[in-house]
Amino acid sequence: MEKIIPANSYFWHAVYVKSRTEKKAQTELQIQEIETFLPLQRKLRQWSDRKKWVETPLISGYLFVKASRKEYDQVLQSNYVVSYVRFEGKAAIVPDYQIEYLKLMLKQDNSEIEITREKLKPGQMIEVVAGPLIGLKGKLQKMKGKNKVAIELEQLGCSALVEILAEDIVVL
């Protein structure tokens, strides 16, 4: 028997947006009073004549929206939203704690975060026990060098590659 979810319950979902329209999609949905989260990262970009710091989406092509069943179709009517990220035929629900972890990772000014879409095999559950990302838990996907760890974000089908000292991680 399938669980009935009230129409006024709000959940985080990931949506695909048209190429390079993440910020426009966010603005449009916020005007409609739909809560959004667009993880942005500052990067130094090099042009032929200058360098400039720019804010780029951490996960290109994605935007997170917190919507109820009533707002579900309203999100899809945005000029920039293509579709919801689906899991087993339904719009995938991203747990609140994963959104909070993304926000926590982005607060670290000195840690460059790299998102990878490569399919990784399930590994051990880990927890960060020291440093600025203390408390972060997830599946260890791989080590890249001494200080980079790929942590699986299950509902998105991707992994976050963050810089963490190996000694700051314990296996659960």
C-alpha angles and dihedrals in degrees: 000000000000118000114245112230117203114246091237095057113114123215135174114249132178117230131194113234132194115275114289094356100105094116093044091050090050092050093048093050093045090054086057087052094247113144113241139179122202112180107219129187128196113235132177108239123198122215125179092262105027151007123238137179111236134178111237130180112266091217108031115219095021135100127176119226130186104214142156125224088264091058095042095097093038089062091052091051091065114116091236106038114097101181146315119276102253132212118187091349096306133093104274115244112221110210116241091239092061091053088049091050090052090051090048092051092050092054090067103095095189098046116087111209122206123191119210128192095198113127108250128194118244113265141172124318110248138187129203106233101180141025132040095315094053112155096028110138129187148120114300106232103174145327118242107196119320101308110031122088128183111219120191120239095197102193093054098047091233140091134233116228108207133174110246129151111250091231089059091065130080129186114240 
